[in-house]
Amino acid sequence: MQLSNFLGAASAFALAFGFATNNAVAAGAPAGTVINNTADVSYTVGTVTTTASSNLVTVTVVEMINVNVTAQTPNFTVSPGDTAQVSNYRIDNTGNGPETFRLVLDNAITSDQFDPVAATPAIYLDSGTSGTVGAFDSSDIVYVPGGNDPVLAPDAFAIVFVVNDIPGTALDGQLGVSRLTADSRTGTGPAGTTFAGQGEGINGAVDAVIGVSTGTDSADTTYLIAGVTVTANKTQAVLDTWSGSRPVPGARINYTIAVNATGTGTATNVVFTDNIPANTTYVPGSLALDSVAVTDAVDLPDDGDYAPASGPTPARVRVPLGSLNTAAGTRTITFSVVIN
């Protein structure tokens, strides 16, 4: 069988099961490739030059089984009780022959603080019909172990989605890990392990040999519980020199920014920063936190400060707010500028 037909057949098989595969540039000789070699020796006897050929030696490339699993979305920020959190994985067949891979989800990882809860169903294969690789939608195919295992040509890959729920008992700052493993249906084991006649080559069956991946690989998605969200709402009031509100040169703009923490938990090391707008000048001494004046001096970092422009860095005001949670209520920052 020609290589082009072989790859086409593998892709057609995958599509028949309802999921999309993608091909990169294959590395290494395809399994089943026959390598022939003969040597020539030329010599002269008298005035006659003769060439003698050696015997033909032949070797058939075996199948090397290798797989690589990558988490495309390795880190998520979630809240307790969130549902249908979708993470993306990429399964690469880095071997030199077509291979079928089993997918296994493990949420009981001992190094984390809570266990994500697998949705029902939890694993989907990207159908590719959305027009965007890696975009989860209703056309994607539920994975059934042993029923529609990804069948990948050499150096092809498949996108896999994992759907988890977050337990409502998870606490702020805790981590939960979800692990997806892909392993070869031909077999796994130490590198160099041979499965006689179990490989598939371009001209029929060949031996299969486990590569450096041991025929299996895993990748993790980590969920971070961040139940607290910090928001800032900014308003402005313009005051011109005639006690009106026209934004003419020389008019003053008074800014008010309300900072709140919502949800559960505590946000730490909260720092408010605001660049002074272009075409305006900061009004010295106008910076205040909760109606209490904040010095402009940059030598009091815990109190807030004003820093003038420096090269490409614009002028700015900064006020550290410490730790915020819902009990802290609204923190209000005010400052003023004048239109140039």
Summary of the structure (lengths in Angstrom):
residues: 340
radius of gyration: 32.3
end to end distance: 77.3
largest distance: 118.3
contacts: 1050
relative contact order: 0.16
helix: 5%
strand: 51%
